[in-house]
């Protein structure tokens, strides 16, 4: 198993932009897995999994690590060819997060529609606010929060570190047997906003 593979073929780059394919491929990094094990781990039907793994083999991303004899056909175990893959941005047809963002939006809308009865819009000293109004009788399994913040450069850096730390703490608690959640945390400075304009409007 190589330490790193530098991707130079757009066909080999594509699986890294598709959430399901990326999840299958990355699940083969820690250890060799059979297709049935990989199917359970990634919630992928076996027929679709056969198709993806065969493609990964042709692209040189995956190899068959071993075969386990049994009555009938042997059980084949597959493993990624490297511990990490480097994909140049110019080979990516879309951002790796684009597919997951769509999946997250779909699941959020589905989950929130069951527990959210409306949205409350306000404005206070910190700026505009939007929060969902929930049915107190229903247990929420999804959450969405949007804020428009005014942060100094130092506070933005602190916010980034603390948000990253929170996500990594819960990532460490994750168990394969538990339900899957998609988590996306992001913030960015508003285009066109400068320090001088913030001082004038602040």
Secondary structure as UniProt FT lines:
FT   STRAND          2..7
FT   HELIX           10..14
FT   HELIX           15..17
FT   HELIX           19..27
FT   TURN            28..29
FT   STRAND          33..34
FT   HELIX           35..42
FT   HELIX           46..59
FT   STRAND          62..68
FT   STRAND          75..80
FT   STRAND          82..87
FT   HELIX           89..91
FT   HELIX           96..115
FT   STRAND          116..124
FT   TURN            125..126
FT   STRAND          127..134
FT   TURN            136..137
FT   STRAND          146..147
FT   HELIX           153..173
FT   TURN            176..177
FT   TURN            191..192
FT   HELIX           195..201
//
